[in-house]
């Protein structure tokens, strides 16, 4: 592997979680996310000569991701949440600004997830492992869709709180 | 020029969560977009949530152990009461037949026979994914002034749930863009469709309304495993693959022979070697002559028994709905 390709590969590996989250938020579906991410990775490798190494890599990668999401849309893909261009741009900026900090926090996710039990865990599994929408989960569990949405919100908030507790405990040491 | 949009923390949190779950109404999406664009603090909050959302999905799909938990989830057994694994049964039976006819090694036939036996042993519930949406892009037709939007867009196979019971009962539940649910099914003797609105239709032809089942248009038998087996048997070459280290599942791959006509170019089943339980069914390169997705995957999400009457249309609509009996 030549040095330039190696550099591209290293930078992409570091940026991928943030780019993945960004694309996932725009396209709403993990299969589509992976499809777009593949295109992003190819575009980055193919266009790496145009990358200005004096500037941060992640914003550049996010700009490419926005283009690839737009390309997918032009190919007729339908995404559930349509953000305005200004909102997409603001989200890209925000992802770039929080990415480093979040990567550190999310290192605690697996431990926090392991503590999740019972119905919240079941709903979390159905949403993220089986890929079911809240409406589908509601149908499966005989619940109201709104109740499932609120339960998912609580799950995410609990996980976030757990992560914060662990970060705080680490800091206290 | 729009300034910052006033929105309280609670409403913002709900919007942000709904956005990630694809549940924002168009009006809410507009307000969400405006807030995101105008308020960097809100945008940062959403970015953090989006990273958690994505990391959760990756974390839960990373471990084989996780898959085992998912299998145990008694998902749609508690389904409020919709309802047959025709897909799996048909495909497995088809492959069994093909295997017995065309595979020289006894092991292929033995494995497939085990799969068929396992499928016949109970109900199955599958989550359906259209891996590559082959839906034709609609032509940009200018609508007449004042034309009303189509109230009920066609339901999608992507995200659908398929319930199957051997030998030939099934229920396919699909959602449309507006959140309405269309159910099509068969109790083995009569087929039916329960649209989101409008009359329920019932037919004595068990294959009526089965067009929505991926593969049914191309001669891949989902509803009745005994139909067209002879043609299918001539069409695929089977290969067995031992369990992969990544997910512990063994696989059977069927590749359509070059001189065969119709059907997906490639079929793949993954299954647990110890129990012969089929976990995924993948149909690749489905013919596109009639539109629909190019590749479809069925993932087993539950194998708990469904109610006896689950495959009757009456189980899925109010008694007050108009029912039209076709000939």
Interface residues (C-beta under 8 A of the other chain):
Chain A: X17 X18 X20 X21 X22 X24 X25 X28 X29 X30 X31 X33 X35 X75 X76 X77 X78 X80 X81 X82 X83 X84 X86 X87 X89 X90 X91 X93 X94 X95 X97 X98 X99 X102 X106 X109 X110 X113 X122 X124 X125 X126 X127 X128 X129 X130 X131 X132 X133 X134 X135 X136 X139 X140 X141 X142 X149 X152 X153 X156 X159 X160
Chain B: X13 X14 X17 X18 X19 X20 X21 X22 X23 X24 X26 X29 X30 X32 X33 X34 X36 X37 X38 X40 X43 X44 X46 X47 X48 X49 X50 X51 X52 X53 X54 X55 X56 X57 X58 X59 X60 X61 X66 X67 X69 X70 X73 X75 X76 X78 X79 X80 X82 X127 X129 X131 X132 X133 X135 X136 X137 X159 X161 X173 X175 X179 X181 X299 X301
